[in-house]
Amino acid sequence: MKKKLMIGISSVLASILLALIIYLVIILAGNYAIDDQKLVMKTTTSLIDQNGELVTKLFVENRELVSIRDIPEYVQEAFISIEDIRFREHQGIDLRSIGRALYRDVLAGASVEGGSTLTQQLAKNVFLTNEKTLLRKTKEILIAMNLERRYSKNELLEMYLNRIYFGHGVYGIQAASKLYFNKDVEELTIEEGALLAGLPKAPNSYSPITNPERSKQRRDLVLTAMERQGKLSAEEAKRLRGRTVTIDHNQMSVNDAYLTYIDMVIDEAAERFHLTNEEVLTGGYDIVVPINRHMQEVSFKKMKEDRYFPSGNNDAEAAMVLIDVETGGVLAVQGGREYVRRGINRVNVKRQPGSAFKPLAVYAPALENGSHPYTMLLDELIDYDGYSPRNYNQVYSGKITMHEALTYSTNAPAVWLLNEIGIDHSIEVLNRFHIELEDRGLAIALGGLREGVTPLDLASAYRAFAKEGKRIDPYFIKAIYDQNGERLKGEPVVEEEVLQPQTAWYMTRMLESVVKEGTGSQGDIQTSLAGKTGTTSYPEVGGATMDAWFVGYSPTVVGSVWMGYDVTTNERYLHGGSAYPTILFKDILNELPDDLREVAFTKPADVKELDPPVSLPVITDLTATFSMGGRGLSSIRLNWTGNDDDRVYYHIYEIDKGQKERIATIVADSQYFINRTNPFTSKQYEVVPYDSVTEQIGEPSNTADVKFKFGLH
């Protein structure tokens, strides 16, 4: 035993000598092994909504930097008392602690005590690995002593307290204070500070969340150490040791409802602000996002509900996006029903848009080319060099207005109109919407594309209808501020006029009709809404659907919903069409806050209103009465039931021996007098309504024979 003790003492003396040699080496070597870049800590980035409220945090290491000035002195002393009682006196290494540790190691025959100072712990944490070798220990001492020469004690303590690990994924005392007590570090009590001071030695073992009893024992040990160092009186230490451990656990897990939004923020930070994924997660930025947290959570919840999907399609996928019409900021986005971080984001996956593409590829270009919503289109089954588009109900009207064709999503008129205006013109307008296609066939009228478009593409394009013809780049980041509060410069959000305001307003009125009485009428809506449905068939199975859409907008928001499978097969396809995404979209919009929902479409000042379609009356009660008046005057009075729309004209026809002759045209009236007529005539009369807007002729009335009536008329 005595021999073993002598060997131990010799080892201690040798260590002291080694330490002196190392110190001399440090003086000569200067700033050996210190890389200031490594002292820059990974800090947590915060996503903040436009009201200044925290949405979530992004991090590799969950850490919030805090100044030493904000850390109460008794909290600082708790760490010093338990980790390094001579921190204020030593120059990076504590020879007495090293000697004591070596002595105990010798007695134990193994390494049982570290003897490291706070500065050494900082050096190891920042610059070194956890390997236990003499070379690593030597480097640790070299770095610690140089750190002491370069930085003040307060700076070193601040770096230490901001860097160390406190368990459950949090780094630094501020994040730890938030996690365990849901408060800032400056609000910590003495016993709370003591509890945190006890964690770095073994964060998992002493966690008050998982091991409250061991946590209390460790906390009480820290309080006792503070008492021995004169930082607490005996009475105060006893009173604090008697308190139970009370925590207010602030779980920092990310809400699954926000996962898509987070990923798209990270993507945009790279595209517009040129920040890498690591820079976003470690840079401690404040990122202001235009999110509406209520709508983000509502959309997440509703997309999970099977009732919005066709029977038998509980495993189908979906995607949706909702954008602020005024600003272009994305209010809510969901990339899938079971979205996985950095996985398939279906908001950015190209799909076949079906009839939801008609407003962009056909009707808006036609209006830009001089057409009117009541322009007549040919509605016939026509062969275009082997391409014969069919109406879904196989019914053809011969002629139909653009308004009707869009409202009821008839296919044949859309293709005919595209053929009339020319594909090149359509492509040019689509390019304005930032939709670029390789396709050059008439099938683009019906959304039959090689690659398709994304839900975000469609929502972005429809914004031009909602905002006087102006398209804007949808954005997820309003601003980014660094740790110094400086706003980062990024690529600007661009708004540009892509349609005439008149075109946009006519499109809005027609798309309102789609929702009120056309293919988008399913479901209830509590706000003004314009939009278009879209369905693409899966040809391998009769009646099967591959993609189902609704794209639409209110006066305040614009968005899209897609439903389908990532890969459609003979076994996995939709059993229903666009009614399902239409109802889902409407139910999401019904959850809008009152200030976004209780708004009506307002016609811009410099555009013409679109009058309702002309309704031609069917006349079945035409009468022709001969009257003899005073002074030998006589006339035939024609009477019928019409309407007072001054856009309706009435052609008056006289029929004599089978020959029909138009004798007059009147406007918005329901009677006509034929003066100085032979009372013995055998002529008959007929009235035909005429639409002066579309230049369409209505059904002829009944034929009226002249009846006699004598007296004044």
Secondary structure, 3 states (H helix, E strand, C coil): CHHHHHHHHHHHHHHHHHHHHHHHHHHHHCCCCCCHHHHCCCECEEEECCCCCEEEEECCCEECCCCHHHCCHHHHHHHHHHHCCCCCCCCCCCHHHHHHHHHHHHHHCCCCCCCCCHHHHHHHHHHCCCCCCHHHHHHHHHHHHHHHHHCCHHHHHHHHHHHCECCCCEECHHHHHHHHHCCCHHHCCHHHHHHHHCCCCCCCCCCCCCCHHHHHHHHHHHHHHHHHCCCCCHHHHHHHHCCCCCCCCCCCCCCHHHHHHHHHHHHHHHHHHCCCHHHHHHECCEEECCCCHHHHHHHHHHHHCHHHCCCCCCCCEEEEEEEECCCCEEEEEECCCCCCCCCCCHHHCCECCHHHHHHHHHHHHHHHCCCCCCCEEEECCCCECCECCCCCCCCCCEEEEHHHHHHCCCHHHHHHHHHHHCHHHHHHHHHHCCCCCCCCCHHHHHCCCCCCECHHHHHHHHHHHHCCCEEECCECCCEEECCCCCECCCCCCCEEECCCHHHHHHHHHHHHHHHHHCCCCCCCCCCCCEEEEEEEECCCCCCCEEEEEEEEECCCEEEEEEEECCCCCCCCCECCCCHHHHHHHHHHHCCCCHHHHCCCCCCCCCCCCCCCCCCCCCCCCCEEEEEECHHHCEEEEEECCCCCCCCEEEEEEEEECCEEEEEEEEECCCEEEEECCCCCCCCEEEEEEEECCCCEECCCCCCEEEEEEECCC
